[in-house]
Amino acid sequence: MPSAGVAIVMQCPRCASTHIRKNGKKGSKQNYICVNCRRQFIDSYEKQGYSEEIKRECLEMYVNGSGFRAIERVKKVDHTTIITWVKKIGNDLPKCADYDEIPEITQIDELETFVGKKKQNLALDSSK
């Protein structure tokens, strides 16, 4: 804490002038105005938004199969915010490459189906 006789020198973020005046308050923050360039500013800015760790955790939950509203309940982040993050990550991913070669090894899941009549006529043919 500065002593009573020491003044804190504040500079304008635009022109670096020290000719600054108070210019009212917004909430609990003091507004200042530069006399030279008329730029209005506050002495310190707080970063808004969610931390990168919260974003990463939400995206991991999404990739692991959690729904948007489930993530919202657990992490207390609005589901539309999570959707925006997923869209942004999706847009940043490279487009799928075209493959000209057929791979030597592939994996195919088995699927068994039944084609034909589902009911058999159990009546005996009396013509024999």
C-alpha positions as CSV (number, residue, x, y, z in Angstrom):
1,M,0.0,0.0,0.0
2,P,1.5,3.4,-1.0
3,S,2.3,5.9,1.7
4,A,0.2,9.1,2.0
5,G,2.8,11.2,0.1
6,V,3.4,8.9,-2.9
7,A,1.1,9.3,-5.9
8,I,0.5,6.4,-8.3
9,V,1.2,7.4,-11.9
10,M,-1.4,6.1,-14.3
11,Q,-1.0,6.1,-18.1
12,C,-3.5,6.1,-20.9
13,P,-3.6,2.7,-22.7
14,R,-3.9,4.5,-26.1
15,C,-1.5,7.4,-26.0
16,A,0.5,6.7,-22.8
17,S,-0.3,10.2,-21.5
18,T,-0.2,10.7,-17.7
19,H,-2.8,13.5,-17.8
20,I,-5.7,11.5,-16.5
21,R,-8.9,12.4,-14.6
22,K,-11.5,10.4,-12.8
23,N,-14.7,10.0,-14.9
24,G,-17.4,8.4,-12.6
25,K,-17.9,4.8,-11.6
26,K,-19.5,1.8,-13.2
27,G,-20.5,-0.6,-10.4
28,S,-17.6,-0.7,-8.0
29,K,-15.0,0.2,-10.6
30,Q,-13.5,3.7,-11.1
31,N,-13.6,5.0,-14.6
32,Y,-10.8,7.3,-15.9
33,I,-10.5,9.5,-19.0
34,C,-7.4,10.7,-20.8
35,V,-7.4,14.5,-21.2
36,N,-5.3,14.3,-24.4
37,C,-7.1,11.6,-26.5
38,R,-10.4,11.4,-24.6
39,R,-10.0,7.6,-24.2
40,Q,-12.1,6.2,-21.2
41,F,-10.7,3.2,-19.3
42,I,-10.5,1.5,-15.9
43,D,-7.2,0.9,-14.1
44,S,-7.4,-2.9,-14.3
45,Y,-9.3,-5.4,-16.4
46,E,-10.4,-8.9,-15.2
47,K,-10.4,-11.7,-17.8
48,Q,-13.9,-12.9,-18.4
49,G,-15.0,-16.3,-19.4
50,Y,-14.1,-19.9,-18.5
51,S,-10.6,-21.2,-17.9
52,E,-8.9,-23.4,-20.5
53,E,-9.0,-26.2,-18.0
54,I,-12.9,-26.1,-17.7
55,K,-13.1,-25.9,-21.5
56,R,-10.8,-28.9,-21.9
57,E,-12.8,-30.9,-19.3
58,C,-16.1,-30.2,-21.0
59,L,-14.8,-31.1,-24.4
60,E,-13.3,-34.4,-23.0
61,M,-16.7,-35.2,-21.4
62,Y,-18.4,-34.6,-24.8
63,V,-15.9,-36.8,-26.7
64,N,-16.4,-39.5,-24.1
65,G,-20.1,-39.6,-24.8
66,S,-21.7,-37.2,-22.3
67,G,-24.6,-35.1,-23.6
68,F,-24.5,-31.3,-23.6
69,R,-27.1,-31.0,-20.8
70,A,-25.3,-33.7,-18.7
71,I,-22.1,-31.7,-19.0
72,E,-24.1,-28.5,-18.0
73,R,-25.3,-30.2,-14.8
74,V,-21.9,-31.5,-13.8
75,K,-19.7,-28.5,-14.8
76,K,-22.2,-25.7,-14.3
77,V,-21.5,-24.4,-17.8
78,D,-24.4,-23.5,-20.1
79,H,-25.0,-26.1,-22.8
80,T,-25.1,-23.5,-25.6
81,T,-21.6,-22.4,-24.5
82,I,-20.4,-26.0,-24.8
83,I,-22.0,-26.4,-28.2
84,T,-20.1,-23.3,-29.3
85,W,-16.8,-24.7,-28.1
86,V,-17.5,-28.0,-29.9
87,K,-18.4,-26.2,-33.2
88,K,-15.2,-24.1,-32.9
89,I,-13.0,-27.1,-32.4
90,G,-14.7,-28.9,-35.3
91,N,-14.1,-26.0,-37.6
92,D,-10.4,-25.9,-36.6
93,L,-9.9,-29.6,-37.4
94,P,-8.4,-30.4,-40.8
95,K,-10.7,-31.7,-43.5
96,C,-10.7,-35.5,-44.0
97,A,-8.0,-36.5,-46.5
98,D,-9.0,-38.4,-49.7
99,Y,-7.4,-41.8,-49.9
100,D,-6.4,-43.1,-53.3
101,E,-5.2,-46.5,-51.9
102,I,-7.1,-49.4,-50.6
103,P,-5.9,-50.3,-47.1
104,E,-4.4,-53.8,-46.7
105,I,-6.0,-54.3,-43.3
106,T,-9.5,-53.3,-42.4
107,Q,-12.0,-54.0,-39.7
108,I,-15.5,-55.0,-40.4
109,D,-18.2,-55.5,-37.8
110,E,-20.4,-58.6,-38.2
111,L,-24.0,-58.1,-38.8
112,E,-26.4,-61.1,-39.1
113,T,-29.7,-60.6,-40.8
114,F,-32.5,-63.0,-41.7
115,V,-34.0,-62.7,-45.2
116,G,-37.0,-64.8,-46.2
117,K,-40.3,-65.9,-44.7
118,K,-40.6,-65.4,-41.0
119,K,-43.4,-67.9,-40.6
120,Q,-43.5,-71.3,-42.1
121,N,-46.7,-73.0,-43.2
122,L,-46.9,-76.0,-41.0
123,A,-50.0,-77.5,-42.6
124,L,-49.3,-80.9,-44.3
125,D,-49.8,-81.1,-48.0
126,S,-52.6,-83.6,-48.4
127,S,-52.1,-84.2,-52.1
128,K,-49.2,-86.6,-51.4
